[in-house]
Amino acid sequence: MPRSTLRRELTVAIIVKVAAIFLLYFLFFSPAHRIHVTPADMAAALLEKPRPR
């Protein structure tokens, strides 16, 4: 395989993978998908008694 063809294929593969990572981040992990937790909400959750099983 010629060196320039291999370089082109590797470059395209890396670009596609980086684009996929950014797409997954924006679809599932971006700040728009995060739950807003206030200090009062956290305190209430920590002070809540465990539920009996």
HTML snippet that shows the backbone in 3Dmol.js (N, CA, C, O; Angstrom):
<script src="https://3Dmol.org/build/3Dmol-min.js"></script>
<div id="view" style="width:600px;height:400px;position:relative"></div>
<script>
const pdb = `
ATOM      1  N   MET A   1       0.858  -1.169   0.000  1.00  0.00           N
ATOM      2  CA  MET A   1       0.000   0.000   0.000  1.00  0.00           C
ATOM      3  C   MET A   1       0.905   1.233   0.000  1.00  0.00           C
ATOM      4  O   MET A   1       1.799   1.335   0.840  1.00  0.00           O
ATOM      5  N   PRO A   2       0.694   2.143  -0.902  1.00  0.00           N
ATOM      6  CA  PRO A   2       1.524   3.356  -0.928  1.00  0.00           C
ATOM      7  C   PRO A   2       1.357   4.161   0.361  1.00  0.00           C
ATOM      8  O   PRO A   2       0.303   4.154   0.997  1.00  0.00           O
ATOM      9  N   ARG A   3       2.410   4.834   0.708  1.00  0.00           N
ATOM     10  CA  ARG A   3       2.441   5.587   1.968  1.00  0.00           C
ATOM     11  C   ARG A   3       1.380   6.685   2.007  1.00  0.00           C
ATOM     12  O   ARG A   3       0.769   6.904   3.053  1.00  0.00           O
ATOM     13  N   SER A   4       1.149   7.374   0.902  1.00  0.00           N
ATOM     14  CA  SER A   4       0.164   8.466   0.891  1.00  0.00           C
ATOM     15  C   SER A   4      -1.260   7.927   1.061  1.00  0.00           C
ATOM     16  O   SER A   4      -2.093   8.580   1.689  1.00  0.00           O
ATOM     17  N   THR A   5      -1.546   6.752   0.512  1.00  0.00           N
ATOM     18  CA  THR A   5      -2.880   6.165   0.668  1.00  0.00           C
ATOM     19  C   THR A   5      -3.119   5.769   2.116  1.00  0.00           C
ATOM     20  O   THR A   5      -4.195   6.003   2.667  1.00  0.00           O
ATOM     21  N   LEU A   6      -2.109   5.169   2.723  1.00  0.00           N
ATOM     22  CA  LEU A   6      -2.229   4.780   4.129  1.00  0.00           C
ATOM     23  C   LEU A   6      -2.429   6.009   5.005  1.00  0.00           C
ATOM     24  O   LEU A   6      -3.268   5.993   5.905  1.00  0.00           O
ATOM     25  N   ARG A   7      -1.684   7.059   4.758  1.00  0.00           N
ATOM     26  CA  ARG A   7      -1.820   8.295   5.540  1.00  0.00           C
ATOM     27  C   ARG A   7      -3.223   8.872   5.378  1.00  0.00           C
ATOM     28  O   ARG A   7      -3.820   9.321   6.356  1.00  0.00           O
ATOM     29  N   ARG A   8      -3.751   8.866   4.166  1.00  0.00           N
ATOM     30  CA  ARG A   8      -5.089   9.401   3.914  1.00  0.00           C
ATOM     31  C   ARG A   8      -6.141   8.577   4.654  1.00  0.00           C
ATOM     32  O   ARG A   8      -7.042   9.139   5.276  1.00  0.00           O
ATOM     33  N   GLU A   9      -6.031   7.255   4.592  1.00  0.00           N
ATOM     34  CA  GLU A   9      -7.006   6.390   5.270  1.00  0.00           C
ATOM     35  C   GLU A   9      -6.949   6.572   6.789  1.00  0.00           C
ATOM     36  O   GLU A   9      -7.986   6.614   7.451  1.00  0.00           O
ATOM     37  N   LEU A  10      -5.749   6.676   7.330  1.00  0.00           N
ATOM     38  CA  LEU A  10      -5.631   6.888   8.775  1.00  0.00           C
ATOM     39  C   LEU A  10      -6.193   8.244   9.183  1.00  0.00           C
ATOM     40  O   LEU A  10      -6.847   8.357  10.219  1.00  0.00           O
ATOM     41  N   THR A  11      -5.945   9.260   8.386  1.00  0.00           N
ATOM     42  CA  THR A  11      -6.474  10.592   8.681  1.00  0.00           C
ATOM     43  C   THR A  11      -7.996  10.591   8.661  1.00  0.00           C
ATOM     44  O   THR A  11      -8.634  11.158   9.549  1.00  0.00           O
ATOM     45  N   VAL A  12      -8.572   9.960   7.659  1.00  0.00           N
ATOM     46  CA  VAL A  12     -10.039   9.887   7.577  1.00  0.00           C
ATOM     47  C   VAL A  12     -10.594   9.102   8.755  1.00  0.00           C
ATOM     48  O   VAL A  12     -11.602   9.504   9.335  1.00  0.00           O
ATOM     49  N   ALA A  13      -9.968   8.003   9.119  1.00  0.00           N
ATOM     50  CA  ALA A  13     -10.450   7.196  10.240  1.00  0.00           C
ATOM     51  C   ALA A  13     -10.404   7.992  11.541  1.00  0.00           C
ATOM     52  O   ALA A  13     -11.343   7.929  12.335  1.00  0.00           O
ATOM     53  N   ILE A  14      -9.330   8.734  11.767  1.00  0.00           N
ATOM     54  CA  ILE A  14      -9.214   9.533  12.993  1.00  0.00           C
ATOM     55  C   ILE A  14     -10.249  10.650  13.011  1.00  0.00           C
ATOM     56  O   ILE A  14     -10.851  10.915  14.052  1.00  0.00           O
ATOM     57  N   ILE A  15     -10.461  11.300  11.890  1.00  0.00           N
ATOM     58  CA  ILE A  15     -11.459  12.370  11.815  1.00  0.00           C
ATOM     59  C   ILE A  15     -12.855  11.824  12.094  1.00  0.00           C
ATOM     60  O   ILE A  15     -13.632  12.448  12.817  1.00  0.00           O
ATOM     61  N   VAL A  16     -13.178  10.666  11.527  1.00  0.00           N
ATOM     62  CA  VAL A  16     -14.496  10.059  11.754  1.00  0.00           C
ATOM     63  C   VAL A  16     -14.662   9.693  13.229  1.00  0.00           C
ATOM     64  O   VAL A  16     -15.727   9.917  13.804  1.00  0.00           O
ATOM     65  N   LYS A  17     -13.631   9.139  13.839  1.00  0.00           N
ATOM     66  CA  LYS A  17     -13.723   8.757  15.250  1.00  0.00           C
ATOM     67  C   LYS A  17     -13.875   9.974  16.164  1.00  0.00           C
ATOM     68  O   LYS A  17     -14.669   9.942  17.104  1.00  0.00           O
ATOM     69  N   VAL A  18     -13.128  11.036  15.902  1.00  0.00           N
ATOM     70  CA  VAL A  18     -13.242  12.256  16.708  1.00  0.00           C
ATOM     71  C   VAL A  18     -14.633  12.866  16.536  1.00  0.00           C
ATOM     72  O   VAL A  18     -15.229  13.333  17.506  1.00  0.00           O
ATOM     73  N   ALA A  19     -15.147  12.864  15.319  1.00  0.00           N
ATOM     74  CA  ALA A  19     -16.498  13.380  15.081  1.00  0.00           C
ATOM     75  C   ALA A  19     -17.534  12.548  15.825  1.00  0.00           C
ATOM     76  O   ALA A  19     -18.488  13.099  16.373  1.00  0.00           O
ATOM     77  N   ALA A  20     -17.360  11.233  15.852  1.00  0.00           N
ATOM     78  CA  ALA A  20     -18.304  10.365  16.565  1.00  0.00           C
ATOM     79  C   ALA A  20     -18.257  10.641  18.068  1.00  0.00           C
ATOM     80  O   ALA A  20     -19.297  10.654  18.726  1.00  0.00           O
ATOM     81  N   ILE A  21     -17.070  10.860  18.610  1.00  0.00           N
ATOM     82  CA  ILE A  21     -16.954  11.155  20.043  1.00  0.00           C
ATOM     83  C   ILE A  21     -17.652  12.464  20.381  1.00  0.00           C
ATOM     84  O   ILE A  21     -18.377  12.538  21.373  1.00  0.00           O
ATOM     85  N   PHE A  22     -17.443  13.501  19.567  1.00  0.00           N
ATOM     86  CA  PHE A  22     -18.119  14.778  19.819  1.00  0.00           C
ATOM     87  C   PHE A  22     -19.632  14.640  19.667  1.00  0.00           C
ATOM     88  O   PHE A  22     -20.381  15.237  20.440  1.00  0.00           O
ATOM     89  N   LEU A  23     -20.086  13.880  18.703  1.00  0.00           N
ATOM     90  CA  LEU A  23     -21.525  13.677  18.514  1.00  0.00           C
ATOM     91  C   LEU A  23     -22.131  12.979  19.726  1.00  0.00           C
ATOM     92  O   LEU A  23     -23.188  13.383  20.209  1.00  0.00           O
ATOM     93  N   LEU A  24     -21.470  11.936  20.220  1.00  0.00           N
ATOM     94  CA  LEU A  24     -21.970  11.250  21.409  1.00  0.00           C
ATOM     95  C   LEU A  24     -21.991  12.175  22.621  1.00  0.00           C
ATOM     96  O   LEU A  24     -22.926  12.134  23.421  1.00  0.00           O
ATOM     97  N   TYR A  25     -20.963  13.007  22.757  1.00  0.00           N
ATOM     98  CA  TYR A  25     -20.937  13.950  23.875  1.00  0.00           C
ATOM     99  C   TYR A  25     -22.127  14.907  23.799  1.00  0.00           C
ATOM    100  O   TYR A  25     -22.833  15.104  24.789  1.00  0.00           O
ATOM    101  N   PHE A  26     -22.346  15.495  22.639  1.00  0.00           N
ATOM    102  CA  PHE A  26     -23.426  16.472  22.518  1.00  0.00           C
ATOM    103  C   PHE A  26     -24.803  15.834  22.625  1.00  0.00           C
ATOM    104  O   PHE A  26     -25.746  16.490  23.066  1.00  0.00           O
ATOM    105  N   LEU A  27     -24.940  14.583  22.237  1.00  0.00           N
ATOM    106  CA  LEU A  27     -26.243  13.921  22.319  1.00  0.00           C
ATOM    107  C   LEU A  27     -26.565  13.410  23.722  1.00  0.00           C
ATOM    108  O   LEU A  27     -27.733  13.384  24.111  1.00  0.00           O
ATOM    109  N   PHE A  28     -25.540  12.997  24.498  1.00  0.00           N
ATOM    110  CA  PHE A  28     -25.817  12.337  25.764  1.00  0.00           C
ATOM    111  C   PHE A  28     -25.176  12.971  26.992  1.00  0.00           C
ATOM    112  O   PHE A  28     -25.693  12.784  28.093  1.00  0.00           O
ATOM    113  N   PHE A  29     -24.082  13.706  26.863  1.00  0.00           N
ATOM    114  CA  PHE A  29     -23.354  14.171  28.034  1.00  0.00           C
ATOM    115  C   PHE A  29     -23.214  15.686  28.129  1.00  0.00           C
ATOM    116  O   PHE A  29     -22.549  16.174  29.043  1.00  0.00           O
ATOM    117  N   SER A  30     -23.801  16.427  27.240  1.00  0.00           N
ATOM    118  CA  SER A  30     -23.657  17.873  27.254  1.00  0.00           C
ATOM    119  C   SER A  30     -24.380  18.469  28.469  1.00  0.00           C
ATOM    120  O   SER A  30     -25.236  17.811  29.062  1.00  0.00           O
ATOM    121  N   PRO A  31     -24.048  19.685  28.835  1.00  0.00           N
ATOM    122  CA  PRO A  31     -24.690  20.312  29.999  1.00  0.00           C
ATOM    123  C   PRO A  31     -26.217  20.405  29.890  1.00  0.00           C
ATOM    124  O   PRO A  31     -26.902  20.473  30.910  1.00  0.00           O
ATOM    125  N   ALA A  32     -26.747  20.407  28.691  1.00  0.00           N
ATOM    126  CA  ALA A  32     -28.199  20.474  28.531  1.00  0.00           C
ATOM    127  C   ALA A  32     -28.891  19.219  29.054  1.00  0.00           C
ATOM    128  O   ALA A  32     -30.089  19.251  29.335  1.00  0.00           O
ATOM    129  N   HIS A  33     -28.159  18.117  29.188  1.00  0.00           N
ATOM    130  CA  HIS A  33     -28.747  16.852  29.639  1.00  0.00           C
ATOM    131  C   HIS A  33     -28.465  16.551  31.109  1.00  0.00           C
ATOM    132  O   HIS A  33     -28.790  15.469  31.597  1.00  0.00           O
ATOM    133  N   ARG A  34     -27.869  17.493  31.803  1.00  0.00           N
ATOM    134  CA  ARG A  34     -27.525  17.273  33.204  1.00  0.00           C
ATOM    135  C   ARG A  34     -28.643  17.762  34.113  1.00  0.00           C
ATOM    136  O   ARG A  34     -29.333  18.733  33.803  1.00  0.00           O
ATOM    137  N   ILE A  35     -28.807  17.087  35.224  1.00  0.00           N
ATOM    138  CA  ILE A  35     -29.819  17.458  36.204  1.00  0.00           C
ATOM    139  C   ILE A  35     -29.228  18.527  37.112  1.00  0.00           C
ATOM    140  O   ILE A  35     -28.108  18.384  37.603  1.00  0.00           O
ATOM    141  N   HIS A  36     -29.980  19.590  37.332  1.00  0.00           N
ATOM    142  CA  HIS A  36     -29.522  20.669  38.211  1.00  0.00           C
ATOM    143  C   HIS A  36     -29.831  20.279  39.651  1.00  0.00           C
ATOM    144  O   HIS A  36     -30.989  20.058  40.007  1.00  0.00           O
ATOM    145  N   VAL A  37     -28.795  20.197  40.473  1.00  0.00           N
ATOM    146  CA  VAL A  37     -28.954  19.821  41.880  1.00  0.00           C
ATOM    147  C   VAL A  37     -28.530  21.004  42.734  1.00  0.00           C
ATOM    148  O   VAL A  37     -27.407  21.497  42.630  1.00  0.00           O
ATOM    149  N   THR A  38     -29.454  21.449  43.581  1.00  0.00           N
ATOM    150  CA  THR A  38     -29.140  22.551  44.488  1.00  0.00           C
ATOM    151  C   THR A  38     -28.578  21.987  45.788  1.00  0.00           C
ATOM    152  O   THR A  38     -28.764  20.806  46.081  1.00  0.00           O
ATOM    153  N   PRO A  39     -27.896  22.812  46.564  1.00  0.00           N
ATOM    154  CA  PRO A  39     -27.402  22.329  47.863  1.00  0.00           C
ATOM    155  C   PRO A  39     -28.536  21.825  48.765  1.00  0.00           C
ATOM    156  O   PRO A  39     -28.354  20.869  49.518  1.00  0.00           O
ATOM    157  N   ALA A  40     -29.690  22.461  48.687  1.00  0.00           N
ATOM    158  CA  ALA A  40     -30.826  22.015  49.505  1.00  0.00           C
ATOM    159  C   ALA A  40     -31.294  20.628  49.063  1.00  0.00           C
ATOM    160  O   ALA A  40     -31.617  19.790  49.905  1.00  0.00           O
ATOM    161  N   ASP A  41     -31.333  20.380  47.761  1.00  0.00           N
ATOM    162  CA  ASP A  41     -31.718  19.052  47.259  1.00  0.00           C
ATOM    163  C   ASP A  41     -30.727  17.990  47.720  1.00  0.00           C
ATOM    164  O   ASP A  41     -31.130  16.893  48.108  1.00  0.00           O
ATOM    165  N   MET A  42     -29.440  18.304  47.680  1.00  0.00           N
ATOM    166  CA  MET A  42     -28.417  17.351  48.094  1.00  0.00           C
ATOM    167  C   MET A  42     -28.506  17.072  49.587  1.00  0.00           C
ATOM    168  O   MET A  42     -28.375  15.924  50.013  1.00  0.00           O
ATOM    169  N   ALA A  43     -28.725  18.102  50.376  1.00  0.00           N
ATOM    170  CA  ALA A  43     -28.854  17.910  51.826  1.00  0.00           C
ATOM    171  C   ALA A  43     -30.062  17.041  52.140  1.00  0.00           C
ATOM    172  O   ALA A  43     -29.985  16.160  52.997  1.00  0.00           O
ATOM    173  N   ALA A  44     -31.164  17.274  51.465  1.00  0.00           N
ATOM    174  CA  ALA A  44     -32.358  16.468  51.701  1.00  0.00           C
ATOM    175  C   ALA A  44     -32.111  15.011  51.323  1.00  0.00           C
ATOM    176  O   ALA A  44     -32.571  14.103  52.016  1.00  0.00           O
ATOM    177  N   ALA A  45     -31.398  14.786  50.244  1.00  0.00           N
ATOM    178  CA  ALA A  45     -31.114  13.419  49.824  1.00  0.00           C
ATOM    179  C   ALA A  45     -30.169  12.718  50.797  1.00  0.00           C
ATOM    180  O   ALA A  45     -30.324  11.527  51.064  1.00  0.00           O
ATOM    181  N   LEU A  46     -29.200  13.448  51.323  1.00  0.00           N
ATOM    182  CA  LEU A  46     -28.258  12.842  52.259  1.00  0.00           C
ATOM    183  C   LEU A  46     -28.878  12.578  53.629  1.00  0.00           C
ATOM    184  O   LEU A  46     -28.509  11.619  54.306  1.00  0.00           O
ATOM    185  N   LEU A  47     -29.816  13.426  54.036  1.00  0.00           N
ATOM    186  CA  LEU A  47     -30.438  13.265  55.349  1.00  0.00           C
ATOM    187  C   LEU A  47     -31.640  12.328  55.342  1.00  0.00           C
ATOM    188  O   LEU A  47     -32.173  11.995  56.401  1.00  0.00           O
ATOM    189  N   GLU A  48     -32.062  11.910  54.180  1.00  0.00           N
ATOM    190  CA  GLU A  48     -33.215  11.010  54.064  1.00  0.00           C
ATOM    191  C   GLU A  48     -32.881   9.650  54.654  1.00  0.00           C
ATOM    192  O   GLU A  48     -31.792   9.119  54.437  1.00  0.00           O
ATOM    193  N   LYS A  49     -33.827   9.090  55.403  1.00  0.00           N
ATOM    194  CA  LYS A  49     -33.611   7.773  55.996  1.00  0.00           C
ATOM    195  C   LYS A  49     -33.698   6.705  54.914  1.00  0.00           C
ATOM    196  O   LYS A  49     -34.484   6.840  53.977  1.00  0.00           O
ATOM    197  N   PRO A  50     -32.903   5.650  55.030  1.00  0.00           N
ATOM    198  CA  PRO A  50     -32.991   4.561  54.033  1.00  0.00           C
ATOM    199  C   PRO A  50     -34.351   3.884  54.095  1.00  0.00           C
ATOM    200  O   PRO A  50     -34.939   3.736  55.166  1.00  0.00           O
ATOM    201  N   ARG A  51     -34.830   3.485  52.959  1.00  0.00           N
ATOM    202  CA  ARG A  51     -36.123   2.810  52.892  1.00  0.00           C
ATOM    203  C   ARG A  51     -35.970   1.350  53.324  1.00  0.00           C
ATOM    204  O   ARG A  51     -35.010   0.691  52.926  1.00  0.00           O
ATOM    205  N   PRO A  52     -36.890   0.843  54.121  1.00  0.00           N
ATOM    206  CA  PRO A  52     -36.813  -0.576  54.502  1.00  0.00           C
ATOM    207  C   PRO A  52     -37.113  -1.472  53.296  1.00  0.00           C
ATOM    208  O   PRO A  52     -37.912  -1.129  52.425  1.00  0.00           O
ATOM    209  N   ARG A  53     -36.449  -2.625  53.276  1.00  0.00           N
ATOM    210  CA  ARG A  53     -36.654  -3.555  52.140  1.00  0.00           C
ATOM    211  C   ARG A  53     -37.599  -4.640  52.495  1.00  0.00           C
ATOM    212  O   ARG A  53     -37.886  -5.505  51.667  1.00  0.00           O
TER     213      ARG A  53
END
`;
const viewer = $3Dmol.createViewer("view");
viewer.addModel(pdb, "pdb");
viewer.setStyle({}, {cartoon: {color: "spectrum"}});
viewer.zoomTo();
viewer.render();
</script>
